[in-house]
Amino acid sequence: MVNKYENIFVLSGEDSLLCQSLSKRLHAPLISRPEIEKIKEGFFLAWQDGRLMLFDAGFPKKGLSVEFDARCTEQLSWPAPKNGPLAQAIGRKTQTVTDATAGWGQDCFHIFRMGYQVNCIERSKVIAELLRDGLFRLEQQFWMQQLKLKAPKLIVGNAIEILKSLDFTPDCIYLDPMFPPKRKKSALAKKAMVVLKDIVGNDDDRGELFASAWQATGRRVVVKSPDYAESIGGKPNESFAGKLVRYDVYLK
Ligand SMILES: C[S@@+](CC[C@H](N)C(=O)[O-])C[C@H]1O[C@@H](n2cnc3c(N)ncnc32)[C@H](O)[C@@H]1O
């Protein structure tokens, strides 16, 4: 089977300088539309409609990008109320959060929207490029500019190492590593997660990641897991159940 991650291409487009530097950063060949059409397995990145998008070469009609769209009513009420299991797990007294497994950035954005000070870490260079583009566009949004808000800062690399050399101590470190599915053929809910899994695989070093987070945090580590998965840090101090997921809280 082809390792899809190794089959990453950049589609040359109108923004040729952006495409060239992206291709260099990712060591991914820069190829033209007719060449892309011959590729049946793998992924390609392309600029489309003002955003960086990831396409599965097998289904090139619909691409994925990192989107941080707060609804109008939410924008007016920034910060959003700290409600729900994620907020309960992070805690009301927490001010700073490091999301060490940023992925598509959706949890990071949810945490940011509730008024926490957030930064995030992602080790997949491909996903990090999509995130960087999404965070850049977030900062251009009207409500962000009006409220003079800065988007969460992204650090690219392995959190196991990065957390050891942070120049500050976050109150909370948030982990949402990839878990193997319950059953071999279990349907993963969202296309974005299927693609993410194809690109990053299972995060089999989650035990090591937890150990590093535990050393680096000031107050707590929060781990999001599927409801069927074992806790990665042993018995948690508290657990909050969400829809098909669980937030385990480890207090220092
Ligand atoms: C399940 S996804 C996270 C989804 C994310 N919470 C969201 O809302 O979109 C897991 C992500 O964590 C990243 N990851 C896992 N272990 C990591 C590590 N040690 N350092 C940095 N990133 C890591 C993976 O590359 C993957 O993108």
The ligand as a Gaussian input file, in Angstrom:
#p B3LYP/6-31G(d) Opt

LIG

0 1
 C       -6.976000      13.966000      16.637000
 S       -5.990000      15.199000      15.933000
 C       -6.392000      16.660000      16.835000
 C       -7.654000      17.308000      16.373000
 C       -7.838000      18.676000      16.990000
 N       -8.055000      18.601000      18.411000
 C       -8.960000      19.434000      16.323000
 O       -9.862000      19.928000      17.017000
 O       -8.940000      19.577000      15.089000
 C       -4.377000      14.874000      16.525000
 C       -3.308000      15.833000      15.985000
 O       -2.253000      15.908000      16.925000
 C       -1.033000      15.880000      16.272000
 N       -0.046000      15.308000      17.211000
 C       -0.091000      14.103000      17.819000
 N        0.970000      13.919000      18.604000
 C        1.712000      15.055000      18.504000
 C        2.931000      15.469000      19.078000
 N        3.646000      14.658000      19.882000
 N        3.392000      16.699000      18.774000
 C        2.688000      17.519000      17.951000
 N        1.538000      17.173000      17.354000
 C        1.048000      15.960000      17.626000
 C       -1.271000      14.987000      15.068000
 O       -0.321000      15.241000      14.041000
 C       -2.684000      15.376000      14.669000
 O       -2.693000      16.434000      13.744000

